[in-house]
Amino acid sequence: MIEALVYIPLEMDLALHAAPAISLTLDFFLFEGKYNRQATHLLAPLLALSYTVWYSWWAERCGAMNNGACNCLSSLAYSWKLIHLVI
């Protein structure tokens, strides 16, 4: 059981999350070429659907191996939800 939550420093959190998000967003909008109609209306939905199906399968597979949780963090979050429901 976790005794206390561990918080990382704000600078580290920004370095791990905000800096990559900002740089990838700027890269996309500044340097990415325009997509044609076929790519945006046919290929993008197919890729999104195939990734969704694959990720759902993977999460269910991991959940079966971890007694219902896709990873260790979600099992901890699920435990905390149960504790809060009981209290």
N, C-alpha and C positions, 0 to 999 in steps of 0.2 A: 504494500500500500504506500502511496506517496504521502509523505508527511507534510511537505510544503511545496508550493509551486516554485519553480526556478525561473527567474526572469533574466534575460540577457540584456546587456546594456543597449541603450537606444542607438548608439553609433553602429554597433554590430548589426542590429536589426535592420537599420536603414541600408547598411552595406549589403546585407544578404537579400533584401527584398525590394527596396525602393530603387536603388541604383540600377540593378538589372532590368526592372520593369520600365524605368524611364528611358534607359539607353535602347532597349529593344523597341519601344514605342516610337522613339525618334528615328531609329534606323528604318522601321517600317514605313513611316510617313515621308521621310526625306529621300530614301534611296530605292525603295521598292517600285518596280515598274507597274504599269496598269495591267490588270488582268482582262482577258477577252470575255465575251458573253458566255461561251461554252464553259470556261473555267469557273465563272461565278454562279451560273445557273444549273450546271450539271455536275461538275467534278467536286466542287466544294461541299454540296449537300451529301454526295456519296461518301466523301472522305469523312465528314462529320458523323454520318451514320455508321460507317464501318468502325471508326474509332470508338464510338459509344458502345457498340456491340462488343468489341474486343475488351474494353475497359470493364464493362459489366460482367463479362465472363471471368476476367482476371480477378475482380473484386470478390465474386462469388467463390471462386476457387480458393483464394486466400482466406476468405471467411470460413470455408469448410475446414481448412487446416488449422485455423486459430479459434475454433469454437464460436463462430458467428461474427468475429471482428475481422475486417480486412487487413488491419495492421495493429501493432501494439498500441499506438496512440488512440485509435478509435475504440479499442477495448477498454482503455482507461477512461475515455470520455463516456462510454456507455455505463461503466461502473459508477461514475460520478452522477450521471442522470438518475440511475436507480437510487442512489443514496439520497439525492434531493427529492425524489418522489416519495420516499419513505418518511423523510423528515417533514 
